[in-house]
Amino acid sequence: MRTLTIVLLALAVAGNAAAQRRARIGPTVSSMSLENGSGGSNSFTSFGGSLVFLSSDDGEVGVGVSRYGDLSNNSCVRQMTFISLESNYYPIGAKGVAPYASTEVGLARVLDQDPLLSLLGCNTSAQTSNELGLGFGLGVRINLGNQAAALVEGRFFQVPNSAIKALEGRANVSFAFGSPANTKLLNGTLGPAVGVLAPLSGALEGRGPTFGVRFRRDQKKGGSLGLQIDYAPLTVKTGCTGNCRPYAILFAPGYEPSLHPAWGRFYAEVGLLLAGFPQIGGDRGVAQGAHGGLGADIFSGRTLMTNVNARVLWLQRNDPNNHNAFVLQVGGSLSPRLEHVQSH
């Protein structure tokens, strides 16, 4: 949580500066926090590298390799090599000090001799297996002149069919090369967001306000792209046998068909939803679902914009006894005014 908090604070003060190059390559180091069998956590370091290309004004894609030489909290061996496709979304462009939302999916080659998998101690006969790995989170890119860039990121990472379900902090320093990219991007906006959760159906309900960051960028061809990432404290009301007060990191991209009256913007929103539950319990791991609702951006002078919104969140939980949960989230945020170009 400390890494994610630092990233959220950095996002709140992010701005723009020098132009970005079309590609970058460099080493990556990370610290992964894994829960142990006693309810505590242990941190492990990995090393790797990335080769990434700008795919558009607001995004980049590339490949990455990371080696986790030791992920074990006991004498048994647990190792992983992760080969992945990386994607970063920059709502205000990738120049200067640029916040981004990251997603990563790839092949995890895992060797796990964890004693939980064997009643006789370490499972020394365990073989390396191929699994799907998934990570998503928030980061900030800082362009260091025209030839280098530094990135810091907090994310949730999971390898299904293994004990690797963790929060991870990553840092990368890259050499930037290629001709400068000419952006045609409309300026995006971002700002802090807060909300409350009310149960509709299922076992989940909020036990406190949600806090996060909200991204928005207008599209020249109509509508807006949105992304909101929240820290959500929750309570499991029924069917819970352990850790009945989890928290989740909600990752909610969406598309917003919009109307533009003189006072601001009125929109509907629909999109996918991912929720990372890093703590031990029935929900631990990544839950998936969808979200949809209505909102309004109200202009305050020439520079500020206040948002109010209400949306329904649907999660297909990991707990086999109670899969589906529906929750109403009502919230608001404050950010710089969203740029909009009227179509002709």
C-alpha positions in Angstrom: 0.0 0.0 0.0 2.9 2.4 0.7 4.0 2.2 -3.0 0.5 2.8 -4.3 0.1 5.8 -1.9 3.3 7.4 -3.2 2.1 6.9 -6.8 -1.3 8.4 -6.1 0.4 11.5 -4.5 2.7 11.8 -7.5 -0.2 11.7 -9.9 -1.9 14.6 -8.2 1.0 16.9 -9.0 1.9 15.6 -12.5 2.3 18.0 -15.4 3.9 18.2 -18.9 7.3 19.0 -20.2 9.7 17.8 -23.0 8.5 15.7 -25.9 8.9 11.9 -25.8 10.8 9.6 -28.1 9.2 6.7 -29.9 10.8 3.8 -28.0 12.7 3.0 -24.9 14.7 0.1 -23.5 16.1 -0.4 -20.0 16.4 -2.5 -16.8 13.6 -3.0 -14.3 13.8 -3.8 -10.5 10.8 -4.6 -8.4 9.8 -5.5 -4.8 7.0 -8.0 -4.4 5.1 -8.4 -1.1 3.6 -11.9 -0.6 1.4 -13.1 2.2 2.8 -15.9 4.3 1.0 -18.7 6.2 1.0 -16.7 9.4 -1.0 -13.7 8.0 2.1 -11.5 7.7 4.0 -10.6 4.5 7.5 -11.0 3.1 9.1 -8.9 0.4 11.2 -10.3 -2.5 13.3 -8.6 -5.2 13.3 -9.2 -8.9 15.3 -8.0 -11.8 14.5 -7.7 -15.5 14.1 -5.4 -18.5 11.7 -3.9 -21.0 11.6 -2.9 -24.7 8.6 -0.6 -25.3 7.3 1.4 -28.3 4.8 4.2 -28.4 1.8 2.8 -30.2 -0.3 6.0 -30.2 -0.4 9.5 -28.7 -1.7 8.0 -25.4 -0.2 4.6 -25.2 2.8 2.3 -25.5 3.2 -1.5 -25.9 6.2 -3.7 -25.5 7.8 -6.8 -24.1 9.3 -7.4 -20.7 11.2 -10.2 -18.9 11.6 -10.4 -15.1 13.3 -13.0 -13.0 12.2 -13.7 -9.5 15.0 -15.9 -8.1 13.5 -16.5 -4.6 9.8 -16.1 -3.7 9.9 -18.5 -0.8 9.2 -17.7 2.9 10.5 -21.1 4.0 13.2 -23.6 3.0 11.2 -24.8 -0.1 12.1 -23.4 -3.5 9.7 -21.0 -5.2 11.0 -19.3 -8.4 9.5 -17.6 -11.4 10.4 -16.2 -14.8 7.8 -13.9 -16.3 7.8 -13.1 -20.0 5.0 -10.6 -20.8 3.3 -8.1 -23.1 3.2 -4.7 -21.4 0.8 -1.9 -22.1 0.7 1.6 -20.6 -2.1 4.1 -21.0 -1.1 7.8 -20.7 -4.3 9.9 -20.4 -2.5 13.2 -20.8 0.3 11.9 -23.1 3.7 10.4 -22.4 5.6 13.7 -22.3 7.1 15.4 -19.3 5.9 14.0 -16.0 3.2 11.6 -17.2 0.9 9.4 -15.1 -0.1 6.1 -16.6 -2.2 3.0 -16.0 -0.4 -0.2 -16.7 -1.6 -3.7 -17.7 0.6 -6.7 -18.2 -0.2 -10.2 -19.2 2.2 -13.0 -20.1 3.7 -16.4 -19.5 4.9 -17.2 -16.0 7.3 -20.2 -15.6 6.9 -21.2 -12.0 8.7 -23.7 -9.9 7.0 -24.1 -6.5 8.0 -26.7 -3.9 5.7 -25.1 -1.3 4.9 -27.6 1.5 1.2 -26.8 1.3 1.3 -28.8 -1.9 2.8 -31.8 -0.2 1.9 -33.5 3.1 5.5 -34.7 3.5 7.3 -31.3 3.5 8.9 -29.6 0.5 7.7 -31.1 -2.8 11.1 -31.8 -4.3 9.6 -33.6 -7.2 7.7 -30.5 -8.4 8.4 -29.5 -12.0 8.4 -26.1 -13.6 4.9 -25.3 -14.9 3.6 -22.7 -17.4 0.9 -20.4 -16.1 -0.8 -17.2 -17.1 0.3 -14.0 -15.2 -1.6 -10.8 -14.9 -0.6 -7.4 -13.4 -2.3 -4.0 -13.3 -1.7 -0.7 -11.5 -0.7 2.9 -11.6 2.6 4.6 -12.4 4.4 7.9 -13.2 6.9 8.4 -16.1 9.4 11.2 -15.8 11.2 12.1 -19.1 14.8 13.0 -18.3 15.6 15.3 -21.2 15.3 13.7 -24.7 17.3 10.6 -24.2 16.1 8.9 -21.0 13.0 8.2 -18.9 12.4 6.9 -15.4 9.2 5.0 -14.4 7.9 4.1 -10.9 4.8 2.0 -10.5 2.6 0.3 -7.9 0.5 -2.7 -9.0 -1.4 -5.9 -8.2 0.1 -9.0 -9.6 -1.2 -12.6 -9.7 -0.4 -16.0 -11.2 -3.5 -18.2 -11.0 -2.9 -21.8 -9.9 -0.1 -20.7 -7.6 0.4 -18.9 -4.3 1.7 -15.8 -6.1 -0.9 -13.1 -5.4 0.8 -9.9 -4.4 1.3 -6.1 -4.4 4.4 -5.1 -6.2 6.4 -1.9 -6.6 8.5 -1.5 -9.8 11.1 1.0 -11.1 12.6 1.3 -14.5 15.2 3.5 -16.1 15.2 3.5 -19.9 17.3 4.8 -22.7 15.0 6.6 -25.2 15.6 6.6 -28.9 13.9 7.2 -32.2 12.6 10.5 -33.7 10.4 12.6 -31.4 6.7 11.7 -31.6 4.4 14.5 -32.8 1.3 14.3 -30.7 -2.3 15.0 -31.8 -3.7 14.2 -28.4 -6.3 16.3 -26.8 -5.2 17.2 -23.3 -6.5 14.8 -20.8 -7.3 15.4 -17.1 -6.9 13.6 -13.8 -7.6 14.2 -10.2 -8.3 12.6 -6.8 -11.6 10.8 -6.4 -13.6 9.7 -3.3 -16.8 7.6 -3.1 -19.0 5.5 -0.9 -20.2 1.9 -1.5 -23.7 0.6 -0.8 -24.7 -3.1 -1.2 -27.2 -4.1 -3.8 -26.9 -7.9 -4.0 -24.4 -10.4 -2.8 -22.1 -10.7 0.2 -19.9 -7.6 -0.3 -20.5 -4.1 1.2 -18.3 -1.1 1.9 -16.9 -0.5 5.3 -15.5 3.0 4.6 -15.0 5.5 1.8 -13.1 4.6 -1.4 -10.1 6.8 -2.4 -8.4 6.9 -5.8 -7.6 8.8 -9.0 -9.8 9.5 -12.0 -8.5 9.9 -15.6 -10.5 11.4 -18.5 -9.7 12.3 -22.1 -12.1 13.6 -24.8 -12.2 11.9 -28.2 -12.3 13.9 -31.4 -14.8 11.4 -32.9 -17.2 11.6 -30.0 -17.4 10.4 -26.4 -14.6 10.2 -23.8 -12.3 7.6 -22.5 -12.2 7.1 -18.7 -10.3 5.2 -16.1 -10.7 5.2 -12.3 -8.6 3.3 -9.9 -9.8 3.1 -6.2 -8.7 1.7 -2.9 -11.9 0.1 -1.5 -12.3 -1.3 2.1 -14.9 -4.0 2.1 -16.9 -6.4 4.4 -18.0 -9.9 3.5 -21.5 -10.1 5.1 -22.3 -13.8 4.7 -20.5 -17.1 4.1 -17.2 -15.9 5.4 -14.8 -18.1 7.3 -11.7 -15.9 7.5 -10.5 -12.4 6.7 -14.0 -11.0 6.5 -12.8 -7.4 6.1 -10.7 -7.4 2.9 -9.7 -4.5 0.8 -9.5 -4.4 -3.0 -7.8 -2.3 -5.7 -10.5 -1.5 -8.3 -9.3 -0.9 -11.9 -12.2 0.4 -14.0 -11.6 1.5 -17.6 -14.7 2.8 -19.4 -16.2 4.5 -22.5 -18.4 7.6 -21.9 -20.9 8.8 -24.6 -21.3 12.5 -23.7 -23.5 15.5 -24.1 -21.9 19.0 -23.8 -24.2 21.7 -22.4 -22.9 25.1 -21.5 -22.3 24.2 -17.8 -20.1 21.1 -18.5 -20.6 17.5 -19.6 -23.3 14.9 -19.0 -22.4 11.3 -19.8 -23.2 7.6 -19.4 -20.4 5.1 -18.7 -19.9 1.4 -19.3 -16.7 -0.7 -19.0 -14.9 -3.7 -17.6 -13.9 -4.0 -14.0 -10.9 -5.8 -12.3 -10.4 -6.0 -8.6 -7.3 -7.2 -6.9 -7.6 -8.7 -3.4 -4.1 -9.2 -2.0 -5.0 -10.5 1.5 -5.4 -14.1 2.4 -9.1 -15.2 2.4 -11.8 -16.5 0.1 -11.6 -13.5 -2.3 -7.8 -13.5 -2.6 -6.7 -12.9 -6.2 -8.2 -11.0 -9.1 -11.9 -10.8 -9.5 -13.5 -9.6 -12.7 -16.7 -8.0 -13.8 -18.2 -4.8 -15.3 -19.4 -1.4 -14.3 -21.9 1.2 -15.6 -23.6 4.4 -14.6 -24.2 8.1 -15.1 -22.2 11.2 -14.3 -21.7 14.9 -14.8 -18.7 17.2 -15.1 -19.5 20.7 -13.8 -17.1 23.5 -14.9 -15.9 25.9 -12.3 -14.5 28.9 -14.0 -12.0 28.3 -16.9 -9.7 25.8 -15.2 -11.5 23.5 -12.7 -14.0 20.8 -13.1 -16.1 19.0 -10.4 -17.4 15.5 -11.2 -20.3 13.7 -9.6 -21.2 10.1 -10.6 -23.1 7.0 -9.6 -22.4 3.6 -11.0 -23.2 -0.1 -10.4 -20.2 -2.4 -9.9 -20.6 -6.1 -10.7 -17.9 -8.5 -9.5 -17.6 -12.2 -10.1 -15.8 -13.2 -6.9 -13.2 -15.9 -6.4 -15.1 -17.4 -3.4 -16.8 -20.5 -4.7 -19.7 -20.2 -2.3 -20.8 -16.7 -3.3 -19.7 -15.7 -6.8 -21.6 -12.5 -7.7 -21.7 -9.2 -5.9 -23.4 -6.0 -7.0 -22.5 -2.7 -5.3 -23.5 0.9 -5.9 -20.7 3.4 -5.9 -21.5 7.1 -5.5 -18.7 9.6 -5.7 -17.0 12.7 -7.0 -13.7 14.2 -7.9 -11.9 17.4 -8.7 -9.6 17.9 -11.6 -8.5 20.4 -14.3 -11.1 21.1 -16.9 -11.4 18.5 -19.7 -10.5 19.8 -23.1 -13.2 19.3 -25.7 -13.3 20.0 -29.5 -16.8 20.5 -31.0 -17.4 18.4 -34.0 -18.6 20.0 -37.2 
